[in-house]
Amino acid sequence: MHTVKVIAVGLGLLIACLLVGRFVGGANQSGALGRAALVFVALWFVGAGVNMWLGVSKAGYSVGEELPMFFVVFGPLALIALVIWWRASRG
C-alpha cells in the first residue's frame, strides 16, 4: 500500500511539473513541456531515492530489498515523463 501511495505522489508531482511548464512556457509550449518532464525525472529520482533511504534506515529493510522497489517506484513514472519529453521534442 505504501508503494501505491508513493507512486500517487509521484503522479501528482508529474502533473504539477507539466502544469508549471505549460503556464511558464510562453510561445514554445512543446519545449517547455519537454523541459518540465526532464525536471520531473530529476526530482523523482531524488524522491524515489529518499523513499529508498527511508525504507533502509527507518523500516529496517536492506538495500538489496529496497533496490527493486526503487525501480518499481521510479521506473514507470520516469518512463511516462521521458515519453512526454520525446514527443514534445519532436515538434
C-alpha positions as CSV (number, residue, x, y, z in Angstrom):
1,M,0.0,0.0,0.0
2,H,2.9,2.3,0.8
3,T,4.2,1.9,-2.8
4,V,0.9,2.8,-4.3
5,K,0.8,6.0,-2.2
6,V,4.4,6.9,-3.2
7,I,3.6,6.4,-6.9
8,A,0.4,8.5,-6.5
9,V,2.6,11.3,-5.0
10,G,4.9,11.0,-8.0
11,L,2.0,11.2,-10.4
12,G,0.9,14.4,-8.7
13,L,4.4,15.8,-9.0
14,L,4.5,14.9,-12.7
15,I,1.1,16.7,-13.2
16,A,2.4,19.7,-11.2
17,C,5.6,19.9,-13.3
18,L,3.7,19.7,-16.6
19,L,1.2,22.4,-15.4
20,V,4.1,24.7,-14.5
21,G,5.7,24.0,-17.8
22,R,2.5,24.8,-19.6
23,F,1.9,28.1,-17.8
24,V,5.5,29.3,-17.9
25,G,6.2,28.0,-21.4
26,G,5.1,31.1,-23.3
27,A,5.2,30.7,-27.1
28,N,7.2,27.5,-27.1
29,Q,4.7,25.2,-25.3
30,S,6.2,21.9,-26.5
31,G,9.7,22.8,-25.5
32,A,8.5,23.9,-22.1
33,L,6.6,20.7,-21.5
34,G,9.7,18.7,-22.5
35,R,11.9,20.6,-20.1
36,A,9.2,20.2,-17.4
37,A,9.2,16.4,-18.0
38,L,13.0,16.3,-17.6
39,V,12.9,18.4,-14.4
40,F,10.3,15.9,-13.1
41,V,12.7,12.9,-13.9
42,A,15.4,14.6,-11.8
43,L,13.1,15.4,-8.9
44,W,11.5,12.0,-9.0
45,F,14.9,10.3,-8.9
46,V,15.7,12.2,-5.7
47,G,12.2,11.5,-4.3
48,A,12.5,7.8,-5.0
49,G,15.9,7.8,-3.5
50,V,14.6,9.4,-0.4
51,N,11.9,6.8,-0.2
52,M,14.5,4.0,-0.6
53,W,16.7,5.6,2.1
54,L,13.7,5.8,4.5
55,G,12.9,2.1,3.8
56,V,16.5,1.2,4.7
57,S,17.1,3.5,7.6
58,K,13.7,3.6,9.3
59,A,11.8,0.5,8.2
60,G,14.8,-1.8,8.6
61,Y,14.9,-3.2,5.0
62,S,18.2,-4.0,3.4
63,V,19.4,-2.1,0.3
64,G,19.0,-5.4,-1.6
65,E,15.3,-5.5,-0.6
66,E,14.7,-1.8,-1.3
67,L,16.5,-1.5,-4.6
68,P,13.9,-3.4,-6.7
69,M,11.2,-1.2,-5.1
70,F,13.2,1.8,-6.1
71,F,12.9,0.7,-9.7
72,V,9.2,-0.1,-9.3
73,V,8.6,3.4,-7.9
74,F,10.9,5.4,-10.1
75,G,10.7,3.5,-13.4
76,P,7.1,3.8,-14.7
77,L,6.7,7.5,-14.0
78,A,10.1,8.3,-15.3
79,L,9.2,6.3,-18.5
80,I,6.0,8.3,-18.9
81,A,7.9,11.6,-18.4
82,L,10.6,10.5,-20.9
83,V,7.9,9.7,-23.5
84,I,6.3,13.1,-22.9
85,W,9.8,14.7,-23.4
86,W,10.4,12.7,-26.6
87,R,7.0,13.6,-28.1
88,A,7.5,17.3,-27.1
89,S,11.0,17.4,-28.6
90,R,9.7,16.0,-31.9
91,G,7.6,19.0,-32.5
